[in-house]
Amino acid sequence: MEVQGKVKMVGETQTFGTNGFRKREIVITTEEQYPQHILVEFIQDKCDLLNSFQIGQNVKIGINLRGREWVNPQGETKYFNSIQGWRIESLQPMGGAPGGMSTPPPTDAFEPATNFKEEDHDDLPF
């Protein structure tokens, strides 16, 4: 799934527990008739993906919906949902963002192979 919007807030990385669990939050505002402020969590090594994003920037975030069940001390079952991000990319037009800053590449981008020749397709050993 994906969600798009304008960055409203980028939080600092938080560390929890003795194992060093890391979490960082970003809030984006959707651009629709009734704009929504969506909080997305990035955890562990994904926290660093938010380093190059700033308030006001238009972004697209790849997300997963997570749900948890918890039984409180009184025996009541409660359910919690979270939105976890795993990819983020800028939607700024190519050629630069406002203020002369360049837009960061998508965080999961890769270089396409360009060194293949047409005749290389028959080089299989069988």
Secondary structure, DSSP 4 states (H G I P E B T S, - for coil): -EEEEEEEEEPPPEEETTTTEEEEEEEEE--SSS--EEEEEEEGGGGGGGTT--TT-EEEEEEEEEEEEEE-TTS-EEEEEEEEEEEEEE-SPTT--GGGPPPPPPTT--PPP----GGGGG----
